Amino acid sequence: MVTDIIFDLGGILLDLNMEGIGEACKRLGINPELFFVKTDESNSSTVCQGISASKAITAYQVGEMTSEEFLRLVLSHCDEGITREDVIEAWNACIGQIPRYRLDMIKELRRKGYHTHLLSNTNDLHWEEIKRLYFSEEGYTCQDLFDHVFVSHEVHLAKPDKEIYHFAIQKIGQLAEKCYFIDDTLLNVEAAKKEGLQGAWLDINKKDALKTILSRFL
């Protein structure tokens, strides 16, 4: 029996705008591969389907690099005249929308007695902006929606490393087989299942994919 449902963030709750960050990189005068590269066997730090974080971003998203260090790094590659604020705006350009109905489904799960959690590969700048945009309204804060929030830059671990699943399960305090993990990256779901969790891969190209997955619980 499933008692706990663990959500990825980007691609599951949050729509990603990868085209937007590509356009932003052009404005900065930098190669988008400073941020994101094509997924291959040597780089499993997946951001979304087919796209992985660069080595620099991987370091940033597991807390090995501070936001100020990250900004200085990016600025060193930018055209002359680009400011710190320009870089922050460009970096946050991939943040899309979180439709309210997705958060309402989480609230309904909680009303039905399920424990809900968030497990995301992210970074300080993105996470602070996402919280400001979507998790600051009364009734829709992280505390209202999730029992635990595991973000990679704070726990210093990232999917699909098996240790992040062990860490989450230990903090949740539940048997792995009673936890259900939803992610839009198949590699991450497969890694979770190897550690005993149940789970489902979400195809971002299918309409209402999250609603379909959650129908068994709702």
C-alpha positions in Angstrom: 0.0 0.0 0.0 1.3 3.4 -1.0 1.4 5.9 1.9 3.8 8.6 0.5 4.0 10.2 -2.9 7.2 11.9 -3.9 7.1 14.5 -6.7 9.9 15.8 -9.0 9.5 19.5 -9.7 10.6 20.5 -13.2 8.5 18.7 -15.8 6.1 17.4 -13.2 4.7 20.3 -11.3 6.7 23.1 -13.0 6.6 23.6 -16.8 10.1 24.2 -18.2 10.9 26.8 -20.8 14.2 25.5 -22.2 13.8 27.6 -25.4 13.6 30.7 -23.2 17.0 30.0 -21.7 18.5 29.5 -25.1 17.3 32.9 -26.2 18.6 34.4 -23.0 22.0 32.9 -23.7 22.1 34.7 -27.0 21.4 38.0 -25.3 24.3 37.3 -22.9 26.6 36.3 -25.7 27.4 32.9 -24.3 27.1 29.3 -25.5 24.1 27.5 -24.0 26.3 24.5 -23.4 27.8 26.5 -20.5 24.5 25.6 -18.8 23.0 22.5 -20.5 24.3 19.7 -22.7 22.9 16.7 -24.5 22.4 13.8 -22.2 24.8 10.9 -22.7 26.2 8.0 -20.7 29.0 10.1 -19.2 26.5 12.7 -17.9 23.4 11.4 -16.2 22.6 14.7 -14.4 19.4 15.1 -16.4 17.4 18.3 -16.3 14.7 17.1 -18.7 14.3 14.6 -21.4 17.5 14.6 -23.5 19.1 17.5 -21.7 21.6 17.4 -18.8 23.3 19.9 -16.7 26.8 20.9 -17.7 29.6 20.1 -15.2 29.5 23.6 -13.8 25.7 23.4 -13.3 26.0 20.0 -11.8 28.4 21.4 -9.2 26.1 24.3 -8.6 23.0 22.1 -8.1 24.7 19.9 -5.5 25.9 22.9 -3.5 29.6 22.7 -4.4 29.4 26.2 -5.9 27.6 29.2 -4.3 25.3 31.5 -6.3 28.0 34.2 -6.2 30.6 31.8 -7.6 28.2 30.7 -10.3 27.4 34.2 -11.3 31.0 35.2 -11.5 31.7 32.1 -13.7 28.9 33.0 -16.1 29.9 36.7 -16.2 33.4 35.7 -17.2 31.9 34.2 -20.4 29.5 37.0 -21.2 29.7 39.9 -23.6 31.1 43.2 -22.2 28.5 45.2 -20.4 26.4 42.3 -19.1 25.5 42.7 -15.5 24.9 40.3 -12.6 21.1 41.0 -12.9 21.2 40.2 -16.6 22.7 36.8 -15.8 20.1 36.1 -13.1 17.3 37.0 -15.5 18.7 34.8 -18.2 19.3 31.9 -15.8 15.7 32.0 -14.5 14.3 32.2 -18.1 13.7 28.4 -18.0 11.2 28.7 -15.2 7.8 28.2 -16.7 4.4 28.0 -15.0 3.0 25.8 -12.2 -0.7 25.4 -13.1 -2.7 25.7 -9.9 -4.7 22.5 -10.6 -1.5 20.5 -10.0 -1.0 22.0 -6.6 -4.7 21.4 -5.9 -4.2 17.7 -6.7 -1.5 17.6 -4.0 -3.8 19.2 -1.5 -6.5 16.6 -2.4 -4.0 13.8 -1.9 -3.2 15.2 1.5 -6.9 15.4 2.4 -7.1 11.7 1.5 -4.4 10.9 4.0 -1.3 10.6 1.7 2.0 12.1 2.7 3.5 14.2 -0.1 7.1 15.2 -0.7 9.2 17.1 -3.2 12.5 15.7 -4.6 14.2 17.9 -7.1 17.6 18.5 -8.8 17.7 22.3 -8.6 19.9 25.2 -7.4 19.6 28.2 -5.1 18.7 30.8 -7.7 16.0 28.7 -9.3 14.6 27.5 -6.1 14.3 30.9 -4.5 12.6 32.3 -7.6 10.2 29.3 -7.8 9.3 29.7 -4.1 8.6 33.4 -4.6 6.4 32.8 -7.7 4.5 29.7 -6.7 5.0 28.7 -3.0 4.4 31.9 -1.2 0.6 32.2 -1.2 -1.4 31.2 1.9 -2.5 27.6 1.5 0.1 26.9 -1.2 3.4 27.2 0.7 5.9 24.3 0.8 4.7 23.7 4.3 1.1 23.4 3.2 1.9 21.1 0.3 4.8 18.9 1.3 5.9 17.0 4.4 9.5 17.1 3.2 11.3 19.1 0.6 14.5 17.6 -0.8 16.4 19.9 -3.1 19.8 18.8 -4.4 21.7 22.0 -3.6 20.7 21.7 0.1 21.2 18.0 0.6 24.3 17.9 -1.6 23.0 14.9 -3.6 21.3 14.7 -7.0 19.3 12.2 -8.9 19.9 9.5 -10.1 22.5 8.9 -7.4 21.1 6.1 -5.2 22.1 8.0 -2.1 19.5 10.7 -2.6 16.8 8.1 -2.5 18.2 6.6 0.6 18.5 10.0 2.2 14.9 10.9 1.4 13.4 7.6 2.6 15.4 7.9 5.9 14.0 11.4 6.5 10.5 10.4 5.5 10.7 7.5 7.9 8.7 5.1 5.8 9.5 1.8 4.0 10.7 2.4 0.5 8.0 0.1 -1.0 5.3 2.3 0.4 6.7 5.4 -1.4 5.7 6.3 -4.9 8.1 8.5 -7.0 7.0 10.5 -10.0 9.6 12.0 -12.4 9.8 13.0 -16.1 13.2 11.4 -16.5 13.1 7.6 -16.9 16.6 7.2 -15.6 15.6 8.8 -12.3 12.6 6.6 -11.9 14.5 3.4 -12.7 17.2 4.4 -10.1 14.4 4.9 -7.5 12.9 1.5 -8.3 16.3 -0.2 -7.8 16.3 1.2 -4.3 12.9 -0.3 -3.6 10.5 2.6 -4.3 7.5 2.3 -6.5 7.1 4.9 -9.2 6.1 6.2 -12.6 7.7 8.0 -15.5 5.7 11.0 -16.7 5.7 11.7 -20.4 5.7 15.5 -20.7 4.3 15.2 -24.2 1.1 13.7 -23.0 -1.7 16.0 -22.0 -2.9 15.6 -18.4 -0.1 13.1 -17.7 0.1 13.9 -14.0 -3.6 13.6 -13.6 -3.5 10.2 -15.2 -0.8 8.9 -12.9 -2.5 10.3 -9.8 -5.9 8.9 -10.7 -5.3 5.7 -8.9 -4.8 7.7 -5.7 -7.5 10.3 -6.2 
